């Protein structure tokens, strides 16, 4: 596979075109695991793709990604795994600029109402389906084809991670143009004052999962490791985190130094 600047540049699909595989897998009812990347290093995205990651998520909310690094990382993964980003926030700019980098899906944090969800969908889609601005080097390489591809392949997701979001789960799931609901368990636990294993927390997860299934929208959840990801997938969650760069580096370093002879 050819390289540019030490990074893989895949020929198929073109890096400016959305990858339809993720949406097809969701439609088939399959669970998809992702490699979550927060450290802002394109080489770690390349290594994740080398390892066979089913999909890759760039964390622009809590991670260290800048625009240049993000675009390099997208090029490193292109054609080998679908790419998504958790946007910094729900603003039109945060959503549009992430998509302009060439990713194939967006996950927007802290969405607590159907109205806010509809705004996310509108920010991610071009007219007449929304109000996204056309631009970015990759989309503009062949904008008519890109615009058509986004209508068919782009994944628009929102995060439910507040008590208000759980209460509005059914209305959020019914939002036209929504492709994924993703639960943020840490913030949800903070909002509910209750964690995994409690009736309040587990009941909230069950309600969101049921709302998604009733509306035909896949529901995912952030998971800490591969074992937890497999367990959540068995419960019916269709998008889970099998690995993260932060966790892998921390766990490997701790294993080495805990065993190092004094």
Buried (B, 14 or more C-beta within 10 A) or exposed (E): EEEEEEBBBBEEBBBBBBBBBBBEBBEEEEBBBBBBBBBBBBEBBBBBBEEEBBBBBBBBBEBEBEEEBBBBBBBBBBBBBBBBBBBBEBBBEBBBBBBBBBBBBBBBBBBBBBEBBBBBBBBBBBEEBBBBEEEBEBBEBBBEEBBBBBEEBBBBBBBBBBBBBBBBBBBBBBBEBBBBBBBBBEBBBEBBEBBEEEEBBEEBBEBBBBBBBEBEBBBBBBBEBEEBBBEBBEEBBBBBBBBBBBBBEEEEEEEEEEEEEE
